[in-house]
């Protein structure tokens, strides 16, 4: 009996291992090869998939792979652990169809776009955004007739975005206060966005004895502000990208849906150096006086904020535009960042790109950078809060932006590929 069990176990193990060996290449191909790549029309691009597999690629009339003649191209097994030199002469899209052992495993969309040049900025700006509705920060309670009550408990949740009350849009906190006062002790119908889904709830205001008004017992927010770094501006359209990550609420830690926003002129007033375990921070003054608004924020996404610079601000830009680089052009080694830290002067500081993670499932963490410039280290001791969005340059191209600092090592942090930011402008 024991021998039979042992034999069954061995056979099962062998079948499992064999299945794993057969399926592994397909799993690797599916999950580690990108579904989409972009390149500049007329420019040869090098793709480093770094996968120890071979793949057959079906021919495309518009795509050229260096070193592959037509007859050889159709049936050749192309090693994916070596650089793949690809080009398309004109703008457009095509597909690379990959197969292993004759079995199709993935289709990679290749899009050729025109050469785009932008102005890398590095300017510290004030950012103010108004939420799309009213953000629920907390659920509270108050006294009514000698007992504690909480009208919204179990109905509203922290992180909810209250959009309307009885069909009327809510934009500022006073809108909800007015709606509660007008309810005359009647239930209120609220339309709420929760975790990306729309909900309709009903809540009954209760009279607060101590304040002499009806209340729901919720803390809400309708706007937020701070400082960050402008990454780039397209001189032809005025479109800008900044931060490299989204604006999240300080209390709920969730991405804030925005109704509208502005970027405003700001100056650095103080720099708190980063230390191991304690991130540093840039403090600044946001200038709310007339003419200080330099752009409108239209989108707040997980990998940056985007909008349009004012015509006047665009006119005063005097920096040179540079080409953008796709992530396959980024490599380990020397690079630089642009930062505005003193007297409103943007300076270039040396960094080293220590690691490149192409097509990562965390788009805001595509590369690891280390601050090497002695002057910048004296000023900040590395990456500090407020530097998010600082442009990263390499080989004369804009390759990305600083996004996060390593808490345990402020000289190091993450950067996002500029390709990911550009792709996210319209989202």
N, C-alpha and C positions, 0 to 999 in steps of 0.2 A: 504493500500500500504506500509506504513512504517513498519507494523508488518511483512509483507511478506519479505521485504528487510532485516529486523532484523533476521528473521528466516533463510533466505538464508545465511546470514553472519555467524550465529552461526553454521549452518551445515558445511559450508565451513571451518570454523576454527577448528571444531572437526575432520573433515576429515584430515586436514593438521596436526594437533597435533597427530592423530592416526598414520598417515603415518610416521611422524617424530619418534615416539616411536618405530615403527616397524623397520624402516631403520637404526636408530642410532647404534644398535649393529653391524650391517654389516659394516657401515661406519667406526666405531671405529676399528673393527677387521682389515679392509683392510688397513687403513692408519697408525695405531699405532703398528701393529705387523710387525716385520722385514720380508723382503722377503728372507733373507739369514742369517744364523748364523753359526759360526765356533766354533769348540772345539778341544781339544787335545785327540787323540785316547788313550783309556785306562784310561782317567781321568774323574771323575764325575764333571759335570758343573751345576751350578745353574742359571736358567734363571728367571729374575724378570720382567715379562711383565707389572705387576701392572695395569691390566685392569679388571674392575668389571664385568666380563662376564664368562660364562661357554662355553666350546667347546668340541666337540667330536673329537677324534684323531684316524685316521685309523692306524692300526698296521703296523709297519715296522719290517722286520726280523732282521735288524742290529741295531736297536735303542732300548735302554732300558730306561724306565721311572720308577724311583724308586717308589715302593709301588703298582705297577699295575701288577696283575697277568694276564695271557693271556685272560681268559674268561671275566674278569671285564674290561680289557683294551679296548676291541673292542666296548663296548657300554657305557662306562662310560662318564659322563660329567665332564670334568676336570676344576676346577676353575683356571682362569688365573690371579686372584688377589693374588695368593699364589706362592711361589717359586716352580719352576718346575725342578726336579733333573733328568738330562739327561746324558746318556753316550753311547759311541760307542767303542767297544773293538779294532777295526781295522780301518786303514785309509780307507776313501771312502766317498761316498755321499749317502744320502737318503732324503726322503721328509716327512714332517709332514703335513698331509692334515687336515685342520680345517674346521669344519662346525658348524653352529648355526641353531637350529630348523630344523635340517636335511638338510639344504641347504649349499652346499660347498661355503666358502667365501674366503679362501686363502690357498695357498700351501707355506710352509716355507721350503726352502732347508737347510739341515743340512750337513755340511762338516766336517769330522774328519781328522785332519792333524797330522803329527808326531810332537812330542815335539821339539820346536825350541828355542834355546838359543842364545842370542846376547850379545855383549859388550855395555853397556850404556856408552856414552862418556862425553858430557858436555864441549867439547873443543871448544874454539873460533877459527874460521877459516876465512880466506879470501875467497870470492867467486867471480869468474869472469866468465861470460857467453857471448858468441857471439850469436847474434840473427839469426834466420832462415830467412835470407833476411834482408831487410832494413826497420826499423820501422819509419813510418811517424809521426813526432811530431807536425808539424804545416804547414799551407799553408800561404805563404807570397807573397809580391808583390815588384816590383822594377820599375825603370823608363826606358821607351823606347820612344825616340823621343818626350820627353816633356810630356808624360802621364804615369800613373801608370798601369802596367799590372801584371796579375797573371795567368801564363800558366796552372797551375794545379788546379785552383779553379773550383769546380763543377765536377772534374774528379777524383782526389784523395781525401781521407778523413783522418783525424787524427785517428791513430790506424791501418791504412792499413799496411800490410807487403808486400813490393815490392820484389818479388822473382826472376823475370827475366826481362831482357830488350832485345827485339828482339830475344828471345830464349836463351840468354846467362845468366847463373845464376849470381846473385849479392850477394856477401858475405860481402864486406866492402864498406864504403862510396866512396872510390876512384873508385870503379868499376862503380858506377853510373856517377860519374864525367867524367870518361874516355868515357863512352857510349854517354853522351851528347855531348862531344867534337867531337866524331866520327860520330855523326848523320848528320853533314853537313846541318843543318837547315831542316832536314826531320822529319816527325812524328815518334815517338817512340812507339812501342807496349810493354806495360808492363803487366806482369802477377801479379795479386795482390790477397793476401788472406785478406778477409774482413769478420769479424764476423763468421769465420769458413767456409766461402764459397769462391770458386775461381772465380775471375773476370778477364777479359781481357779488358784493356782500352788503349786508344791512346791519347798521349799528344804531343803537338808541342813545342819544346824549342824556346825561344825568346832571342834575343841578348840584353845583358845588356850594355848600353852605358858607365856607370861609371866604370865597371869592365873589359869591353872588352872581355866578354865570353858569350856563350849561357847558359841559366839557365832554370830550371823548377819552381823555386820559392817554394821549399819545404825544411823543416828542417827534417833531418833524424838521426837515431841512429843505430849503428851496434853492440854495446856491452854495458855491464854495470857491475859494481862491487860493492862490499860492504862486510860487515862482518856479520856472524851469528854463530849459534852453531850447531855442529855435534851431532846428537841425538844417533845413534847406528851404530854398524858395525857387520856384520855377520862374525865371525872368520873363518868359513869354506869357504865362497865364496868371502869375501872382499866387498860384497854389503853394501852400507851405505845409511842412510836416514838422512836428516837434515832439519832444520827450522820449519817443521810442517805446513808451508803455502808456497805458490808459490812466485816466484820472479816476481813482477809487475813493469811496467815502472813508474818512478816517475812522468812523465808528463801525460801520457794517463791513468794511473791507471789500465791498462789491463795486464793480464798474458802474459809474453813474450815467444813466441815460440823460442826455442834455437837450434842452429846448433851444438854447442859443448860448453864445459865449464870445469873449473878446480876448485878444492878447494886447497887453498894455506896456508902455515903456517902463522900465525898472532899472534901478542901480543897486549894485552890491554894497552893503553897509558893513558886513562882518562875515568872517569865515571861521567856523568852528572845525578844527582839524579832526579827522577821523582817527580813532584808536581801535585796537583789537577789542572786539565785542561791543563797540559803541560807534555807530556811523557818524561821520561829521556832517556839517550842514552849512549851506550858504544862506545868509539872511539878507534881505533886500527891502528897498522901499519901492512900492508900486505908485506910479505917478498918475493920479486920477484927474489931474487938471485938464483943461481944454486942449485938444489936439494930441492927447497922450495915447489914444487908441490907435494901434497900428495894424490891426487885422481882426477878422471875424472867424471864430471857431465854428465849424459846421459839423464835425464828426469827432466823437470820443470813442476810440476803439481800444482793444486790449494791447495793440502794438503802436500806439501813438495817437496824437490829436492832429486834426487836419482842418484847413480852412483856406481863406484867401486874404492876402495882404492888401492893405489900402493902397490906392494909386500913389499917394504921397510917399508912403514908406517904401514902396517899390522904386520910386524915382530916386530916392536917396541911397539905395544900395550901391556901393561902389566896389564890392568884391568881385573877383573874377569867377566866371562859371567854369565848372569842370565836368567831365563825363561821369556818369554813374557806372559802377561796376556790379556785375551779377555775382552771386555767391560763389560760382565756380572760378572766378578770377581772384578771389580773396585767398591769401596764403599766410602761413605762419612767418613771423619775422618783423622787421621794423615797420612802423606806421606812425601816425601822429593824430592828435585831436586838437580841435579849436575850442577855446574856452575864454569867456569874458569874466575876469575876476577882479581887475583893478582899473579904476578910472574909465570904465566903459570901453576899454581897449581889448579887442579880441586878439589873442596870441596863440601861436601854434606850439604844442608841447609834444615831446617824443614819448611813444609807447611801444610796447612789444605785443604782437598778437601771439599768444602762447598755444592756442588751440582753435581749430575751425571745425564746427559741426554743421555740415551742409544738410539741408532738408530736414532739420530737426523738428520734432513735434512740439517744441517750445520755441516759437519763432523769435521771441524777444531775447533768446539766449543762444544765438548762433555762433558766437565766438567768445573766447576768454582773452581779456587784455590785461596788461600789467603796466602801470605808470613807471616810466624810467627817467623822466626828465627831472633833474635835480631842483630846478626852480619851482616846478609844480609841486614836488614833494615838500619843499620848504613851506609853500603856501597852504597846502591842504592835507599833506601826508597821504595823498592818494585820491581816490574817488569819493566825493561827498554828495549828499543830497542837494539837488539843485543843478548838478551837472548832467542829469539825465537828458539826453537829446544832443549832447555835444558831438559834433560830426567827427567821424573817423576817416582819415585819408590814407591811401596807400597807392604808390606808383602813379601819382598824379590824378587819381580818381577818388570819388566819394564812395566808400564801401559800406558805411554803416553809422551807427550812433551808440553812444554809451547808454546803458539801461539800468544796470544794478551794480551795487558794490558787494563784495564778499565781506560779511560782517567780521569774520575772524582775521581778515587780511585786507585792510582798506586800500592797499596798493593794487589790488586786483579786482576785477569785476567782469560783468557780461556786456556784450554788445549785440545789437541787432543788425542784420544785413539791410542795407538800404533798399535792396530789391523788395524785401518784405514790406517796408514802409511805402514804397512807391505803389505796390500792388494794392495797398489798403486805402489809398487816398479817397476812393469813391464809396467806400463801404460805410 
